[in-house]
């Protein structure tokens, strides 16, 4: 089982109605993305991270490691915004000259890059709250009741299921290769990785073919899967919290635009 999925099943909110958690994640997410204030992004990041740590099973060290994964990509992606070509006479915080042009960091570019990183981290913290406290089966139950076509929801369920199947197949094959010294040096590691990818594709295709035959033998028609749904505890407080938090963030955005 993937670590995030395991944490979702061990969360205090695993048996709580997923609709409330969905609203509590999406409303602040929408306000955070639409906002241009760094303060709104910081508040979103702090509150949603605190909620994830309080209700979820991930400790603070694991949560910080999870944030570092997108954080590295954000830092690399915003380097082109923070560091750029500087017009002649402009004041730089840090820079260098190359080819007769000046390149460096200005206060404006640093602020713009910092704002983008904080906004993205605030949005990611909203999605982490949903991912770390809501099992995927519960989300699929919500999607089945949504206006989305059933065929799309069923395909999503099958794709999610076979992520684990392919993961397990790849893990077994890698252990078998390692036991035969398939990764003793760079050359053999590249050859083993190529063999693993090719064989994994064939095995995945065979598993899908067998699954399709099994579904058809059990009367599956039209591509839709009928599954049992669990009963969840109601969580009206999350609806109120989502609305209050979103309104508070929107108010903070208005104050920042008027006075700062």
C-alpha positions in Angstrom: 0.0 0.0 0.0 1.3 3.5 -0.9 2.3 5.5 2.2 -0.2 8.3 1.7 -3.1 5.8 1.2 -2.0 4.0 4.4 -2.0 7.3 6.3 -5.5 8.2 5.0 -6.9 4.9 6.4 -5.3 5.6 9.8 -6.6 9.2 10.0 -9.0 10.2 12.7 -11.3 11.4 9.9 -11.2 8.2 7.8 -14.8 7.3 8.8 -16.2 10.9 8.5 -18.4 12.0 5.6 -15.9 12.9 2.7 -18.2 15.6 1.4 -17.4 17.9 4.3 -13.7 17.3 4.0 -13.9 18.0 0.3 -15.5 21.4 0.9 -13.0 22.1 3.6 -10.2 21.5 1.1 -11.6 23.1 -2.0 -13.0 26.4 -0.7 -9.7 27.5 0.9 -7.9 26.2 -2.2 -10.0 28.4 -4.5 -9.4 31.5 -2.4 -5.7 30.8 -2.1 -5.2 30.4 -5.8 -7.2 33.5 -6.6 -5.4 35.6 -4.0 -2.4 37.8 -4.6 -1.5 38.3 -1.0 1.4 36.4 0.6 -0.4 36.7 4.0 -3.4 34.7 2.7 -1.1 32.0 1.3 0.8 31.8 4.6 -2.5 31.6 6.6 -3.8 28.8 4.3 -0.5 26.9 4.6 -0.4 27.2 8.4 -4.1 26.3 9.1 -4.4 23.4 6.6 -1.0 22.0 7.7 -2.1 22.2 11.4 -5.4 20.5 10.5 -3.6 17.7 8.7 -1.2 17.2 11.6 -4.0 17.2 14.2 -6.4 14.8 12.4 -4.0 12.8 10.3 -1.6 10.0 11.2 1.4 11.7 9.6 3.8 13.2 12.1 5.4 16.6 11.6 8.7 15.1 10.2 6.9 13.0 7.6 4.6 15.9 6.7 7.6 18.1 6.1 9.1 15.5 3.9 5.9 15.3 1.9 6.0 19.1 1.5 9.6 18.9 0.3 8.7 16.8 -2.7 6.7 19.6 -4.5 8.8 22.2 -2.8 11.9 21.2 -4.7 10.1 21.4 -8.0 8.6 24.7 -7.1 12.1 26.1 -6.2 13.5 24.9 -9.5 10.5 26.2 -11.5 10.6 29.6 -10.0 14.4 30.2 -10.5 13.6 31.5 -14.0 11.3 34.1 -12.3 13.6 35.1 -9.5 16.7 35.2 -11.7 16.4 37.1 -14.9 17.9 39.7 -17.2 18.3 43.1 -15.5 17.9 46.3 -17.5 20.7 48.8 -17.4 20.7 51.0 -14.3 18.3 48.8 -12.3 19.2 48.0 -8.8 20.1 44.3 -8.1 20.3 42.4 -4.9 22.6 39.8 -6.4 23.8 39.5 -10.0 26.5 38.8 -12.5 27.4 39.9 -16.1 27.6 37.6 -19.1 27.8 38.4 -22.7 27.5 42.1 -22.1 24.2 41.7 -20.2 23.4 41.7 -16.5 21.6 38.9 -14.9 20.5 38.7 -11.3 17.9 39.0 -8.6 15.9 42.2 -7.9 13.6 42.9 -4.9 10.6 42.7 -7.3 11.6 39.4 -8.8 12.3 37.9 -5.4 8.9 39.0 -4.1 7.2 37.7 -7.2 8.9 34.3 -6.9 8.2 34.1 -3.1 4.6 34.9 -3.7 4.3 32.1 -6.3 6.0 29.6 -4.1 3.8 30.4 -1.0 0.6 30.3 -3.1 1.5 26.9 -4.5 2.4 25.5 -1.1 -0.9 26.9 0.3 -2.8 25.1 -2.4 -0.8 21.9 -1.9 -1.5 21.9 1.9 -5.2 22.0 1.0 -4.9 18.9 -1.2 -2.7 17.2 1.4 -5.4 17.6 4.0 -7.8 15.8 1.7 -5.3 13.1 0.6 -4.1 12.4 4.2 -7.5 12.2 5.7 -9.8 10.7 3.0 -9.4 7.2 1.6 -9.8 7.0 -2.2 -12.8 4.7 -1.9 -14.6 7.4 -0.1 -13.8 9.9 -2.8 -15.0 7.5 -5.4 -18.3 7.3 -3.6 -18.6 11.0 -3.8 -17.7 11.1 -7.5 -20.4 8.4 -8.2 -23.0 10.8 -6.9 -21.6 13.7 -8.8 -22.7 14.8 -12.3 -19.6 13.1 -13.8 -20.4 10.2 -16.2 -20.2 6.8 -14.4 -17.9 5.4 -17.0 -15.2 8.0 -16.1 -15.6 7.2 -12.4 -15.3 3.5 -13.0 -12.2 3.9 -15.2 -10.7 6.0 -12.4 -11.4 3.3 -9.9 -9.8 0.6 -12.1 -6.7 2.8 -12.8 -6.3 3.5 -9.1 -6.6 -0.2 -8.3 -4.0 -1.2 -10.9 -1.5 1.3 -9.6 -1.0 -1.0 -6.7 -0.9 -4.1 -8.9 1.8 -2.7 -11.1 3.7 -1.4 -8.1 3.7 -4.8 -6.5 4.7 -6.5 -9.8 7.6 -4.1 -10.2 8.7 -4.6 -6.6 8.8 -8.4 -7.0 10.7 -8.2 -10.3 13.2 -5.8 -8.8 13.9 -8.0 -5.8 14.4 -10.9 -8.3 16.9 -8.9 -10.3 18.8 -7.7 -7.2 19.2 -11.3 -6.0 20.9 -12.0 -9.4 23.2 -9.0 -9.0 21.3 -7.1 -11.7 22.3 -3.7 -10.1 25.9 -4.3 -9.3 27.1 -1.4 -11.5 25.7 1.3 -13.7 25.7 -0.7 -16.9 23.9 -3.7 -15.5 21.5 -1.4 -13.7 20.5 0.3 -16.9 20.0 -3.1 -18.6 18.0 -4.4 -15.7 15.8 -1.3 -15.6 15.0 -1.7 -19.4 14.2 -5.4 -19.0 12.0 -4.6 -16.0 10.1 -1.9 -17.9 9.5 -4.2 -20.9 8.5 -7.2 -18.8 6.3 -5.1 -16.6 4.3 -3.8 -19.6 3.6 -7.4 -20.7 2.6 -8.5 -17.3 0.3 -5.5 -16.8 -1.4 -6.2 -20.1 -1.9 -9.8 -19.1 -3.4 -8.8 -15.7 -5.7 -6.3 -17.4 -6.9 -9.0 -19.8 -7.6 -11.4 -17.0 -9.4 -8.7 -15.0 -11.6 -7.9 -18.0 -12.6 -11.6 -18.4 -13.3 -11.8 -14.7 -15.6 -8.7 -14.8 -17.5 -9.9 -17.8 -18.0 -13.4 -16.2 -19.6 -11.6 -13.3 -22.1 -9.7 -15.4 -20.3 -6.3 -15.8 -21.8 -4.5 -18.7 -21.5 -1.0 -20.1 -18.1 -0.5 -18.3 -19.6 0.6 -15.0 -18.7 -1.0 -11.6 -21.4 -1.3 -8.9 -19.7 -1.2 -5.5 -20.9 -1.2 -1.9 -20.7 2.2 -0.2 -19.8 2.7 3.5 -21.8 4.7 6.0 -19.9 7.7 7.3 -20.3 9.9 10.3 -21.9 13.3 9.5 -19.6 16.3 9.8 -21.6 19.5 9.6 -18.9 21.3 11.4 -16.6 21.0 8.4 -19.1 22.8 6.2 -19.2 25.7 8.7 -15.4 25.6 9.1 -15.0 25.6 5.3 -17.3 28.6 4.8 -15.9 30.5 7.7 -12.3 29.9 6.8 -12.9 30.9 3.1 -14.7 34.1 4.1 -11.9 34.9 6.5 -9.3 34.4 3.8 -11.3 36.5 1.4 -11.6 39.3 4.0 -7.9 39.2 4.6 -7.3 39.5 0.9 -9.5 42.6 0.7 -7.7 44.2 3.7 -4.3 43.5 2.2 -5.4 45.1 -1.1 -6.8 48.2 0.5 -4.1 49.0 3.1 -0.9 47.4 1.8 
